[in-house]
């Protein structure tokens, strides 16, 4: 099967969050399936262009008509990738190659990614690569199925489109004039993009794509409700017949305690007791905590944002420290008031709390390996990768039972049996505290039960093989419709 995947980011080339991780692993997993030919199209950002470890050649260049604008597009091919995925970059210095800093957040993001979406279809036509399926991701490529139906159907009459929602909160809003000034689509497509007199490109993708997926089964159901859907609940309910959830995997080669170069010692599911003990002591020393092997280390690697449940942790942190023998380690950056809270907490409890307000992938791996309990009380979580990373390293998760957290962390009982971690149902601090207390009780009073829970988590298959097989099922279903 010929598969074209389009996204605004993909590790290791450009990454701002979980989408980048998925776009590194999913194309590779699909390419390992016999008979598949997979191409990945990404913007040619400045940081990619200036990284000389990527061997890139220009294949061609062409012009993209975007409203009244005619914009140059260069098609660049990566030559030094060996996993079977052909990677192309869309080059345009005005939109991508000349801008330093983050890949999102410019005032013309709507125009930038409208250009990218249309340029991807133009590129496929010039390459004479007619995919059976196009899989596009989040609002930045939401215009691909719209453009295909409106302007490129004659070139791709049998191509089917799948639109994947990684986070419904970011929908690609624009003023009403954007439809004529930038998109210049036939008027009959105004309705599918219009929402409250404005343009919503995610709505357009949901209505025009042949199938809509999201990154966990529970999140697909949650999107039918206003609390989770950020205004698109009605649109998604109408599209329920073509909406499906596929829970993400993780890169088990990168996140592997047996081989991770960031760890001071290696271990597996059979040797984790000694291995994690050494990693924990080294981590405590590294971050300035007192080295206490029998004190549970509660950890969190996250973007410090409200929807990650930081308000709940702030609410219960001092109670945990005053009522229980534990240490807390937070790694991440984000909203200033959360950064300040954890810095002040670390100053108040210097031997028991460490706040590393930084982005450090190597330290993140050591946190996963050295921690005992991983806290993930997210208000909502489309899928979540951190809880799977934590279990891969033998760290027991305590999570809010929402989205992908519900799907990947079935609740254990008070003896640590019949599940993979501890969960709480209602989003409030007291319920989160109750789940933490249950986990801490198991750690302090039933260490063998806690270790059995760790072993069970490490033994799970969180690879991309099953999700990739599920994507293929849906691809074949679309093609046979």
DRENZARO-414556 format. One record per residue (C-alpha): residue in three letters; z, x, y. Coordinates in steps of 0.05 Angstrom, whole numbers, plus 5000, padded with zeros to 4 digits. Each point is the difference from the previous one (the first is absolute). Layout:
   type     c3     c1     c2
    Ala      Z      X      Y
...
This chain:
   type     c3     c1     c2
    Unk   5000   5000   5000
    Unk   4984   5024   5070
    Unk   5062   4994   5045
    Unk   5005   5015   5074
    Unk   5069   5005   5031
    Unk   5011   4999   5075
    Unk   5065   5015   5036
    Unk   5026   5027   5066
    Unk   5041   5054   4966
    Unk   5005   5036   4934
    Unk   5044   5058   4978
    Unk   4995   5059   5003
    Unk   4949   4995   5056
    Unk   5036   4951   5046
    Unk   5063   4961   4986
    Unk   5050   4959   5041
    Unk   5032   4960   4944
    Unk   4993   4968   4932
    Unk   4927   4982   5009
    Unk   4984   5074   5002
    Unk   5035   5011   4934
    Unk   4963   4942   4968
    Unk   4933   5025   5025
    Unk   5014   5067   4968
    Unk   5019   4973   4932
    Unk   4961   4935   4989
    Unk   4929   5028   5008
    Unk   5018   5057   4953
    Unk   5028   4952   4948
    Unk   4938   4956   5004
    Unk   4954   5061   4993
    Unk   5035   5019   4935
    Unk   4975   4935   4969
    Unk   4936   5013   4961
    Unk   4937   4974   5033
    Unk   5029   4996   5071
    Unk   4968   5033   5060
    Unk   5050   5000   5058
    Unk   4988   5018   5073
    Unk   5055   5001   5053
    Unk   4983   4993   5074
    Unk   5049   5023   5054
    Unk   4997   5015   5075
    Unk   4987   5073   5017
    Unk   5063   5011   5041
    Unk   5012   5062   5042
    Unk   5053   5025   4952
    Unk   4950   4997   4942
    Unk   4945   5032   5040
    Unk   5044   5058   5019
    Unk   5028   5012   4931
    Unk   4956   5055   4971
    Unk   5027   4990   4929
    Unk   4954   4939   4996
    Unk   4929   5021   4985
    Unk   4958   4948   5036
    Unk   4925   4994   5009
    Unk   4959   4952   5041
    Unk   4956   4954   4958
    Unk   4967   4962   5056
    Unk   5011   4966   5067
    Unk   4980   4932   5026
    Unk   5014   4950   5055
    Unk   5047   4941   4996
    Unk   4989   4939   5045
    Unk   5068   4975   5024
    Unk   4990   4943   5049
    Unk   4960   5030   5058
    Unk   5019   5071   4977
    Unk   4958   5047   4958
    Unk   5048   5050   4969
    Unk   4985   5064   4962
    Unk   5027   5004   4929
    Unk   4998   5063   4957
    Unk   5009   4995   4925
    Unk   5039   5059   4973
    Unk   5012   5014   4926
    Unk   5059   5038   4972
    Unk   4976   5053   4951
    Unk   5065   5026   4971
    Unk   5030   4940   4964
    Unk   4998   5004   4924
    Unk   5029   4934   4974
    Unk   4935   4961   4999
    Unk   5010   4964   5067
    Unk   4946   5012   5052
    Unk   5033   5002   5069
    Unk   4960   4985   5063
    Unk   5025   5004   5071
    Unk   4971   4960   5058
    Unk   4993   5047   5059
    Unk   5003   4979   5073
    Unk   5037   5044   5050
    Unk   5009   4943   5050
    Unk   5038   4957   4950
    Unk   5031   5050   4952
    Unk   4984   5073   5006
    Unk   5022   5015   5070
    Unk   5068   4966   5001
    Unk   5064   5038   4986
    Unk   5064   4967   4977
    Unk   5011   4941   4954
    Unk   4941   4965   4967
    Unk   5022   4932   5027
    Unk   5026   4975   5066
    Unk   4941   5009   5048
    Unk   4983   4943   5046
    Unk   4930   4994   4969
    Unk   5022   4999   4927
    Unk   4964   4934   4990
    Unk   4934   5030   5023
    Unk   5011   5064   4961
    Unk   5009   4966   4934
    Unk   4947   4948   5013
    Unk   4953   5059   5007
    Unk   5028   5032   4937
    Unk   4991   4936   4959
    Unk   4928   4991   5022
    Unk   4984   5074   4992
    Unk   5025   4998   4928
    Unk   4949   4946   4982
    Unk   4945   5037   5037
    Unk   5018   5064   4963
    Unk   4995   4966   4932
    Unk   4932   4972   5018
    Unk   4974   5069   5022
    Unk   5028   5031   4936
    Unk   4967   4945   4959
    Unk   5067   4992   4966
    Unk   5004   4926   4985
    Unk   5070   4987   4974
    Unk   5019   4946   4952
    Unk   5066   4994   5036
    Unk   5026   5021   5069
    Unk   5076   5005   5004
    Unk   5025   5002   5072
    Unk   5071   5008   5024
    Unk   5042   4970   5056
    Unk   4977   4977   5068
    Unk   4964   5065   5017
    Unk   4945   4984   4949
    Unk   5008   4924   5001
    Unk   4932   4992   5035
    Unk   4963   5029   4941
    Unk   4995   4934   4961
    Unk   4984   4963   5065
    Unk   4943   5047   5019
    Unk   4974   5001   4929
    Unk   4994   4924   4998
    Unk   4974   4994   5072
    Unk   4952   5058   5008
    Unk   4993   5042   4936
    Unk   4993   4948   4945
    Unk   4926   5014   4993
    Unk   5016   5073   4983
    Unk   5058   4984   4954
    Unk   4984   4932   4970
    Unk   5040   5012   4935
    Unk   5057   5041   5030
    Unk   5068   4967   4996
    Unk   5058   5015   5048
    Unk   5074   5006   4987
    Unk   5048   5002   5059
    Unk   5068   5031   4986
    Unk   5060   4985   5044
    Unk   5050   5057   5001
    Unk   5041   4971   5057
    Unk   4985   4932   5030
    Unk   5040   5016   5063
    Unk   4942   5040   5029
    Unk   4941   4952   5005
    Unk   4951   5029   5052
    Unk   5007   4953   5059
    Unk   4952   5003   5059
    Unk   4983   4957   5061
    Unk   4948   4946   4991
    Unk   4946   5038   5037
    Unk   5003   5053   4946
    Unk   4957   4955   4955
    Unk   4940   5004   5047
    Unk   5012   5066   5035
    Unk   5013   5043   4939
    Unk   4985   4963   4936
    Unk   4938   4962   5023
    Unk   5001   4958   4937
    Unk   4962   4934   4990
    Unk   5038   4943   5033
    Unk   5013   4965   4934
    Unk   5050   5056   4983
    Unk   5042   4987   5061
    Unk   5042   4949   4962
    Unk   5020   5047   4944
    Unk   5024   5052   5050
    Unk   5030   4953   5052
    Unk   5076   4989   5001
    Unk   5033   4968   5061
    Unk   4940   5018   5043
    Unk   5003   5073   4980
    Unk   4966   5043   4948
    Unk   5039   5015   4936
    Unk   4958   5046   4956
    Unk   5047   4994   4940
    Unk   4989   4925   5001
    Unk   4925   5013   4998
    Unk   5007   5044   4939
    Unk   5043   4949   4963
    Unk   4949   4946   5012
    Unk   4937   5040   4984
    Unk   5021   5047   4944
    Unk   4985   4980   4929
    Unk   5071   5018   4979
    Unk   5064   5016   5038
    Unk   5053   5043   4968
    Unk   5067   5028   5022
    Unk   5043   5055   4973
    Unk   5050   4962   4957
    Unk   5003   4934   4963
    Unk   5061   4975   5036
    Unk   4972   5018   5069
    Unk   4938   4958   4983
    Unk   5045   4940   4990
    Unk   5043   5016   5061
    Unk   4938   5000   5045
    Unk   4996   4924   4991
    Unk   5064   4994   5043
    Unk   5005   5007   5076
    Unk   5060   5048   4994
    Unk   4956   5053   4969
    Unk   4929   4983   5023
    Unk   5006   5013   5075
    Unk   4959   4938   5017
    Unk   4948   5005   4944
    Unk   5037   4957   4950
    Unk   4952   4941   5009
    Unk   4938   5045   4995
    Unk   5027   5034   4937
    Unk   5021   4934   4969
    Unk   4929   4975   5008
    Unk   4976   5064   4966
    Unk   5052   4996   4944
    Unk   4944   4990   4949
    Unk   4975   5071   5012
    Unk   5067   5034   5017
    Unk   5030   5047   4948
    Unk   5055   5053   5000
    Unk   4993   5068   4966
    Unk   5062   5044   5003
    Unk   4986   5071   5023
    Unk   5014   5061   4959
    Unk   5021   5069   5022
    Unk   4970   5069   4990
    Unk   5040   5022   4939
    Unk   4971   5070   5005
    Unk   5026   5011   5070
    Unk   5065   4963   4989
    Unk   5021   5036   4937
    Unk   5069   5033   4993
    Unk   4973   5045   4944
    Unk   4950   5034   5046
    Unk   5017   4985   5073
    Unk   4998   5067   5037
    Unk   5047   4973   5053
    Unk   5059   4996   4952
    Unk   5050   5057   4986
    Unk   4999   4983   4925
    Unk   4958   4956   4956
    Unk   5021   4946   4950
    Unk   4974   4939   4961
    Unk   5028   4937   4970
    Unk   5035   5040   4946
    Unk   5030   5055   5044
    Unk   5013   4962   5065
    Unk   5077   5003   4997
    Unk   5002   5075   5009
    Unk   4936   5003   5042
    Unk   5021   4947   5050
    Unk   5069   5031   5006
    Unk   4969   5066   5022
    Unk   4952   4965   5048
    Unk   5058   4960   5029
    Unk   5043   5061   5014
    Unk   4941   5036   5032
    Unk   4983   4939   5043
    Unk   5072   4991   5023
    Unk   5001   5073   5021
    Unk   4932   4994   5035
    Unk   5019   4940   5043
    Unk   5071   5022   5015
    Unk   5039   4952   4955
    Unk   5061   5024   4961
    Unk   4980   5017   4928
    Unk   5034   4946   4959
    Unk   4966   4990   4932
    Unk   5039   4936   4982
    Unk   4991   4966   5068
    Unk   4939   4953   4999
    Unk   4946   5020   5050
    Unk   4967   4939   5031
    Unk   4931   5017   5028
    Unk   4944   4969   5039
    Unk   4931   5029   5018
    Unk   4968   4952   5048
    Unk   4968   4985   5067
    Unk   5059   4978   5043
    Unk   4974   4931   5016
    Unk   5034   4932   5001
    Unk   4961   4969   4943
    Unk   5024   5057   4954
    Unk   5069   4968   4999
    Unk   5033   5052   5046
    Unk   5040   4945   5035
    Unk   5034   4984   4933
    Unk   5016   5073   4986
    Unk   5028   5009   5070
    Unk   5043   4938   4988
    Unk   5031   5026   4935
    Unk   4998   5076   5007
    Unk   5071   5010   5027
    Unk   5028   4952   4948
    Unk   4967   5039   4945
    Unk   5028   5065   5026
    Unk   5070   4973   5012
    Unk   5006   4959   4937
    Unk   4963   5043   4949
    Unk   4995   5073   4981
    Unk   4927   5013   5019
    Unk   4953   5041   5044
    Unk   4939   4975   5039
    Unk   4936   5037   5015
    Unk   4945   4970   5044
    Unk   4931   5033   5008
    Unk   4948   4973   5048
    Unk   4980   4986   5072
    Unk   4988   4936   5038
    Unk   5033   4953   5049
    Unk   5047   5038   5048
    Unk   5060   4954   4990
    Unk   5000   5012   4925
    Unk   4991   5075   5010
    Unk   5060   5000   5047
    Unk   5043   4958   4953
    Unk   4991   5047   4941
    Unk   5009   5062   5043
    Unk   5066   4971   5026
    Unk   5022   4981   4930
    Unk   4986   5071   4976
    Unk   5042   5027   5058
    Unk   5057   4953   4982
    Unk   4998   5018   4925
    Unk   4972   5071   5000
    Unk   5017   5015   4927
    Unk   4976   4933   4974
    Unk   4939   4980   5041
    Unk   4936   5038   5015
    Unk   4945   4973   5045
    Unk   4935   5039   4996
    Unk   4958   4969   5055
    Unk   4935   5033   4980
    Unk   4938   4992   4957
    Unk   5003   5051   4943
    Unk   4964   4987   4935
    Unk   5034   5058   4964
    Unk   5069   4976   5020
    Unk   4981   4929   4980
    Unk   4986   5024   4929
    Unk   5068   5035   4998
    Unk   5034   4937   5025
    Unk   4968   4959   4944
    Unk   5023   5052   4950
    Unk   5069   5014   5027
    Unk   5021   4929   5016
    Unk   5040   4955   4953
    Unk   4986   4932   5032
    Unk   4938   4981   5041
    Unk   5009   4947   5053
    Unk   4941   4955   5017
    Unk   5024   4935   5033
    Unk   4933   4983   5033
    Unk   4994   4933   5033
    Unk   4930   4996   4971
    Unk   4961   5050   4958
    Unk   4928   4987   4979
    Unk   5007   5050   4943
    Unk   5042   5060   5017
    Unk   4992   5068   4969
    Unk   5067   5032   5014
    Unk   5037   4960   4948
    Unk   4951   5023   4946
    Unk   5003   5072   5025
    Unk   5076   4997   4996
    Unk   5000   4973   4929
    Unk   4949   5053   4980
    Unk   5052   5052   5022
    Unk   5059   4964   4966
    Unk   5031   4969   5063
    Unk   5023   4928   4991
    Unk   4972   4951   5052
    Unk   5039   4946   5035
    Unk   4949   4953   5031
    Unk   4990   4933   5034
    Unk   4962   4957   4950
    Unk   4938   4989   5041
    Unk   4926   5017   4990
    Unk   4985   5060   4957
    Unk   5074   5017   4996
    Unk   5011   4937   4959
    Unk   4942   5018   4955
    Unk   5019   5072   4987
    Unk   5076   4998   4998
    Unk   5025   4946   4952
    Unk   5075   4992   5009
    Unk   5049   5034   4953
    Unk   5066   4967   4981
    Unk   5069   5027   5015
    Unk   4994   5049   4941
    Unk   4933   5027   5024
    Unk   4962   4965   4945
    Unk   4936   4958   4998
    Unk   4971   5025   5066
    Unk   4982   5059   5043
    Unk   5046   4993   5060
    Unk   5043   4954   5041
    Unk   4973   4944   5044
    Unk   5023   4949   5051
    Unk   4964   4935   5016
    Unk   5020   4978   5070
    Unk   4984   5046   5058
    Unk   5070   5012   5028
    Unk   5048   5059   5004
    Unk   5054   4971   4955
    Unk   4951   4988   4943
    Unk   4973   5071   5008
    Unk   5071   5026   5000
    Unk   5014   4961   4936
    Unk   4940   5031   4965
    Unk   5022   5070   5023
    Unk   5071   4987   4975
    Unk   4974   4980   4931
    Unk   4959   5063   4996
    Unk   5057   5044   5024
    Unk   5048   4968   4950
    Unk   4952   5017   4943
    Unk   4995   5072   5026
    Unk   5075   5009   5005
    Unk   5024   4961   4938
    Unk   4942   5002   4950
    Unk   4963   5065   5009
    Unk   4965   4993   4933
    Unk   4973   4931   5021
    Unk   4977   5030   5066
    Unk   4965   5057   4964
    Unk   4966   4950   4953
    Unk   4974   4964   5061
    Unk   4974   5065   5029
    Unk   4966   5017   4934
    Unk   4967   4931   4997
    Unk   4972   5008   5070
    Unk   4972   5070   4984
    Unk   4967   4972   4937
    Unk   4959   4947   5036
    Unk   4924   5006   5008
    Unk   4988   4996   5075
    Unk   4931   5032   4996
    Unk   4936   4971   5030
    Unk   4968   4987   4932
    Unk   5024   4929   4993
    Unk   4986   4979   5072
    Unk   4930   5032   4995
    Unk   4986   4960   4937
    Unk   5022   4936   5036
    Unk   4954   5016   5059
    Unk   4943   5008   4950
    Unk   5015   4932   4969
    Unk   4993   4968   5069
    Unk   4938   5040   5017
    Unk   4965   4976   4937
    Unk   5023   4929   5014
    Unk   4970   5002   5069
    Unk   4935   5029   4975
    Unk   4993   4947   4947
    Unk   5012   4941   5047
